[in-house]
Amino acid sequence: MATRGVAEFVQSVVKQAGGVSASNLYEFTIAAPSKLTYHFDANGSELLRGGDVGKNIFLMQLLCNEIQLPGVTYAGVDVKMPHKGITQKFAGGKVYNELDVSFILDAESTPLKFFRSWQDFIMGVRRLPENYNEVGGEYDRAYQQTYAQTYYDEYCADIVIKKLEKSNLSVKSKNAGDDYRTGWSARLAHAYPYTISSIPYSAGPASAVKVSVGFYYEYSHLTYEKGSAGEYSSSRVGGDTTLGMNDQLRSIQSGFA
């Protein structure tokens, strides 16, 4: 069998699938329910960049340093009865991994304020007084900070993560004049921020300050948009026993540019 060269491999990938997927093309949005949206709107002038939730989410898209598509794991159930000496693992419960998102903080610490405000809403803080977050303000002077927790459906929001691709635009994307197409969309249903990481500061060389936010959610659902590249053809992309797939991928790092 003839050896497949790197150039031929790259050409095949581009022809068949439109190229290699880049890790830095993505976006996300938060579909907040009405009462949570009102909470952000009512307190936006004090905490965020105005009361418009959409503007704050757009800014956080720009500040989003890292996001992930959470994995899915099936819990195995051991079954020993059907075949002597053989243990079969039947698919059991479906477990969705938690979502972790990292943000770079701007000078106003917008992501930190946004998600801390969301957590305040979960514990029943509906309207923040003007001096709520100031030294000596309402929160600072209170003797105890226990609130009646908000209803589950009111503080949970769907998070939609989209993987963008700049090549292999679909007919739908071309007709709309878009520069990118959506390779897939993942909807994480009923999510809320259960943890906000500590933020370290030091006297060393200056670097961007980051914060990580962890989310619980119920389940995730993926939808896909097919690009315009040709169908997979084994006769054109056929396997090559002389050069493994991992070896070929290591040789085309330029394909991510």
C-alpha positions in Angstrom: 0.0 0.0 0.0 1.3 3.4 -0.9 2.3 5.7 1.9 0.0 8.7 2.4 1.8 12.0 2.7 1.0 14.8 5.1 -0.1 17.1 2.2 -2.5 14.5 0.8 -3.9 13.9 4.3 -4.6 17.6 4.8 -6.2 17.8 1.4 -8.4 14.9 2.2 -9.5 16.4 5.6 -10.3 19.7 4.0 -12.1 18.2 1.1 -14.2 15.7 3.2 -14.9 17.7 6.4 -13.9 21.3 5.7 -10.8 21.3 7.8 -9.8 20.9 11.4 -11.9 22.2 14.2 -10.3 25.1 16.1 -10.5 25.2 19.9 -11.0 29.0 20.2 -14.2 29.4 18.2 -17.2 29.2 20.6 -19.9 31.2 22.2 -22.4 30.7 25.0 -25.6 32.3 26.2 -27.8 32.2 29.3 -31.5 32.0 28.9 -32.5 33.4 32.3 -36.1 33.0 33.4 -38.2 36.2 33.9 -37.7 36.6 37.7 -33.9 36.1 37.4 -33.8 38.5 34.5 -35.7 41.1 36.6 -33.2 40.6 39.4 -30.3 41.5 37.1 -32.2 44.4 35.6 -33.2 45.8 39.0 -29.7 45.7 40.3 -27.7 46.2 37.2 -27.2 49.9 37.6 -25.4 49.2 40.9 -23.5 46.0 40.1 -23.2 45.5 36.4 -22.8 47.5 33.2 -26.3 48.8 33.3 -29.4 46.7 33.7 -29.3 45.0 30.3 -28.7 41.3 30.8 -27.9 40.8 27.1 -25.1 43.3 27.2 -23.5 41.7 30.2 -23.7 38.2 28.7 -22.2 39.5 25.5 -19.3 41.1 27.5 -18.8 37.8 29.3 -18.6 36.0 26.0 -15.6 38.2 25.2 -14.1 37.6 28.7 -14.7 33.8 28.6 -11.3 32.3 28.8 -12.3 28.6 28.7 -15.5 26.6 28.5 -16.1 22.9 27.9 -18.7 20.5 26.6 -19.3 18.4 29.8 -18.8 14.7 29.4 -21.4 12.0 29.9 -20.7 8.8 31.8 -22.8 5.6 32.1 -22.6 3.8 35.4 -22.0 0.1 34.8 -24.0 -2.6 36.5 -22.2 -5.9 36.9 -24.1 -8.9 35.8 -22.5 -12.4 36.4 -25.3 -14.8 35.7 -25.7 -15.2 31.9 -22.3 -16.7 31.2 -20.1 -18.6 33.6 -16.9 -16.8 34.5 -17.8 -13.7 32.5 -18.9 -10.4 34.1 -21.0 -8.2 31.9 -21.4 -4.5 32.5 -24.9 -3.4 31.6 -25.5 0.3 31.1 -26.9 1.8 34.2 -27.6 5.4 35.2 -26.5 8.3 32.9 -24.4 10.8 34.7 -23.7 14.3 33.3 -20.4 15.9 34.4 -20.4 19.3 35.9 -19.8 22.4 33.9 -16.8 24.6 34.7 -16.3 28.0 33.0 -13.2 30.3 33.4 -13.4 34.1 32.9 -10.9 36.8 32.6 -11.9 39.7 34.9 -12.2 43.2 33.4 -11.6 46.3 35.6 -15.2 46.2 36.8 -15.0 42.4 37.6 -18.2 41.9 35.7 -18.2 38.1 35.6 -17.6 38.0 39.4 -20.4 40.5 40.1 -22.8 38.7 37.7 -22.5 35.3 39.2 -22.3 36.4 42.8 -25.5 38.4 42.2 -27.1 35.2 40.7 -26.1 33.3 43.9 -27.6 36.1 46.1 -30.9 35.6 44.1 -30.8 31.9 44.8 -30.8 32.6 48.6 -33.7 35.0 48.3 -32.1 38.5 47.9 -34.6 40.1 45.5 -33.7 43.8 45.5 -30.3 45.1 46.6 -30.3 48.4 48.4 -28.0 51.1 46.8 -25.4 50.6 49.5 -25.8 46.8 49.7 -22.2 46.0 48.6 -20.5 49.0 50.3 -18.6 48.9 53.6 -21.2 49.5 56.3 -24.1 48.8 53.9 -27.1 46.6 54.5 -25.2 43.3 54.0 -22.3 44.4 56.2 -24.5 45.6 59.0 -26.9 42.6 59.1 -26.6 40.2 62.1 -27.4 37.1 60.0 -27.6 36.4 56.3 -30.2 33.6 56.1 -32.9 34.1 53.5 -35.8 32.1 52.3 -34.5 30.2 49.3 -35.9 31.0 45.9 -38.0 28.4 44.0 -35.9 26.0 41.9 -37.5 27.0 38.6 -36.9 30.7 39.3 -33.2 30.6 39.8 -32.3 27.9 37.2 -31.5 28.9 33.6 -30.7 27.1 30.4 -27.1 27.5 29.2 -26.5 27.1 25.5 -22.9 26.4 24.3 -22.2 26.6 20.5 -19.1 25.4 18.7 -18.4 27.8 15.8 -16.6 26.9 12.6 -15.2 29.3 10.1 -14.9 26.8 7.2 -17.3 24.5 5.5 -20.2 27.0 5.8 -23.6 25.4 5.3 -26.0 26.7 2.8 -28.1 28.1 5.6 -25.1 30.1 7.0 -24.1 31.4 3.5 -27.7 32.6 2.7 -27.7 34.4 6.1 -24.4 36.1 5.3 -22.8 34.6 8.4 -19.0 34.4 8.8 -19.3 31.3 11.0 -21.5 28.3 11.1 -22.7 26.4 14.2 -21.1 22.9 14.2 -23.2 21.9 17.2 -25.2 23.4 20.0 -25.4 22.0 23.5 -28.3 23.0 25.8 -27.6 22.5 29.5 -31.0 22.4 31.1 -31.8 24.1 34.5 -28.3 25.2 35.4 -27.2 27.4 38.2 -23.8 28.5 39.7 -23.1 26.3 42.7 -19.5 27.5 43.2 -17.3 30.5 42.4 -13.6 29.9 42.8 -11.2 31.8 45.0 -9.3 34.6 43.2 -5.6 34.7 44.0 -3.6 37.9 44.0 0.2 38.1 44.4 3.0 40.6 44.4 4.7 38.8 41.5 4.6 39.8 37.8 1.3 41.1 36.7 -1.1 38.8 34.9 -4.8 38.6 34.0 -7.0 37.9 36.9 -9.3 34.9 36.3 -12.3 33.4 38.1 -13.9 30.0 37.6 -17.6 29.2 38.0 -19.0 25.8 38.5 -22.5 24.9 37.4 -24.9 22.1 38.3 -27.5 21.2 35.7 -30.0 18.4 35.0 -29.0 17.1 31.5 -27.5 18.2 28.2 -28.9 17.9 24.7 -26.9 18.3 21.5 -28.1 19.4 18.1 -25.9 19.4 15.0 -25.7 21.5 11.8 -24.1 19.7 8.8 -21.6 21.7 6.7 -21.3 21.8 3.0 -18.3 19.4 2.5 -18.8 16.2 0.5 -19.9 12.9 2.1 -17.3 10.6 3.6 -15.8 8.3 1.1 -13.6 5.4 2.1 -12.1 5.2 -1.4 -10.8 8.7 -1.1 -9.9 8.9 2.6 -8.9 5.2 3.0 -6.8 4.0 5.9 -3.1 3.9 5.8 -1.3 1.3 7.8 2.1 2.9 7.4 1.2 6.1 9.2 -1.1 6.2 12.1 -3.8 8.9 12.5 -2.2 10.4 15.6 1.1 10.6 13.7 -0.6 12.4 10.9 -2.4 14.8 13.2 0.9 15.8 15.0 2.3 16.8 11.6 -0.5 19.2 10.7 -0.5 21.6 13.6 -0.7 24.4 11.1 -4.2 23.3 10.3 -5.4 24.9 13.5 -4.4 28.3 12.4 
